[in-house]
Amino acid sequence: MSKSQLKPQIESIIAKPLLEPKQKMQAICDLLQEQIDTYDWVGFYMANHDERVLNLWCQAGEQTDHVQIPFGKGICGQVAVSNENFVVEDVKAQDNYIACSIHVKSEVVIPLFKDGKNIGQIDIDSNTIDAFDKSDEEFLEWVNAQVAAIL
């Protein structure tokens, strides 16, 4: 399914009045992981700025031991500090990469902003090398804007 075809489904999830934000975020993770072939793992990490860590709120795909990531460590931790998108074509080429699975070949992390503050991020792992392009960044920025509206 194309990313543009997923937008109405994500808007529908966001609009569900009986779901809490974390449940909506889990439903979005499930949808993206199930519907986009190269999105093998999808998760939302939320920032705890006092402790300078990211905490895994929800995820779809293989379980991970990385439920808490210090700011600056790994791709996610770097995004928590830089406040910028990070696309990794080949995780083997990254010195500061935290391996979640031996199958992961590429990753994209997009910061989640609320009122101008980086409050978390969406993290996507793919078992395909060079799986992400500008359209993924733009789509995931849109997803994060939808999520920010409910937080």
N, C-alpha and C positions, 0 to 999 in steps of 0.2 A: 504494500500500500504506500502511496506517495505521502510525503510530509504534508502537502496541502490538503490531502484527503483526511489526514488525522486531526487537523485543526478543529473542525466542528465537534469531533469526539472529545477532544480535550476541553473545549468550551463547555460541553455538556457535563463533563466530570466536575469542572470548576463550579458550575451552576447548581449542583445537587445540594439542596439545603440541609439534608439530614446527615451529610458526611462532614466530619471534622477535617481541618486542613491537612493533617498528616495522612488521613485516609484518602483524601483526594490526591495527594502526592504519590501515595503507593499505587493508586489506580493508574496514574500517569506513567509511573515506572513500568507497571505491568503492560500497559498498552504499547508503549514504545518498544519494549523488549520483545514483545510478541509480534509486532507488525512491521518492524524495520529489520531486514535480514542481517545487517551489519552491526546492529545494536545488541551485542551479546550479554552485556551487563549494564544496567541503568540504575543509578542511585542518586539520592539527594543527601548531601552533607550540609549540616547547619553549623554556623560558627558560634563558638563561645569565646568572645573577645577577651574576657577577663582571664580565662585560663589559656588563651591562645591555642585552642584546639578546634578541630572539626569533628562533629559527632554524626555518625551515620543515622539518618532518620528512617529511611526506607530504601529498599532495593529490590530489583528483579533480576534473576539470573543466579548463577552459582553463588553460594554463601561465601562471605569473606571474613577473614580475621581482622580486617582493617576497619574496625568500628569507631576508632578514634585516631585522628591524624594530627600531629603537631603542625602549627603554622610553619611554613618553610620546607617541610619534608614531603618529598614526592611531588607529583604534578599537582595534586589537589592542594597540598600545603603551600606550594609556590603561588597558586592562583589566589589563595587566601591573603597573601602578602601583596601581590602585584595588582590585583583587581582587574586582570585582563584575561581574555580567552587564551587557552593554551591547547593547541592541536599538536599531537605527537604522531607523526607518520609511522615511526618504527620505535617501539619502546626500548629496544636493545641499544639504540643510539643515545639514550638519556642516562646520564650519570646519576641523577637524583630520582630515579624511578623506583617506586615500591611495587614489586610484583604481587599481584593479587591471584594470578593463575598463570601457569606455564603456557596456556593457550592464547593469552592476550598478546596482540601484535601492535595495536594502535589505540589511542585514547584521545578524547576531547573533554575538556573541562570548561564550563561556562559559569562565571560568577553570577550570583543571584543578588540583585540589589533591591532594597526597600528604602524609600526616602533618601536615595543617594548613598546608602551604606551597604557594604558587602556583608550580607547576613548568611550566606551559604553558597551552594553551587550544585549544579547538576554535573554528574560524572558519567561518561559513557565509555565502556571498553568494547573493543572489537577483536575478534579472532582473525581478522583480515588486516593485512598490512595496508597502510595508506587508505583507510576506510572513510575518512572524513574530509569534507571540502567546505567551501564558504557557505553553501546552502545548508549544511548541518549547523554551522555556527549561527546563521540567521534564524533558522528554525528553533534552535535551543534557546536563543535569546528571547524569542517570542514566547516559548514555553515558560521560561523563567518570569517574564513579565506577567503572564497569567497567574502563576503561582504567587508572585509577590502581592498581587491584588487581594489574595485571601489570607495573607499572613499579617 
